[in-house]
Amino acid sequence: MARTCPITGRQTRSGAQIARRGLSKKSGGIGLRITGHTKRKFKANIQPKRVWAPELKQFVRVRVSTRGLKHIDARGAYSVLREAGLLPKKRKSRAKVRA
């Protein structure tokens, strides 16, 4: 679960870098030729953040992508974090019953 955003679900994806050689036809050549593929990884931009949840009146530490931060700004911290399951569990009050 490393490098995964809990809000957007973004994670590391695989891809390829394409090596090209030659002069483009526009520049008077015979066109670009593909000479190789190199495997590479596209990593999600995950940032550790302290997000203020006004309903809880406390900060919540999350590792979230920058797109996830835009979700938090747009829809509010409490609702987004609650949907993602990142909020701490509410403690049940232990009221003593006297008989």
CORVEN-V385429 format. One record per helix or strand. SS is the DSSP state (2 for helix, 1 for strand). FROM is the first residue (numbers start at 1). TO is the last residue. Records with the same first field share a line. If there is no record, write none. Layout:
SS=FROM-TO  FROM-TO
//
This chain:
1=13-21  33-42  46-53  58-65
2=25-27  66-75  77-84
//
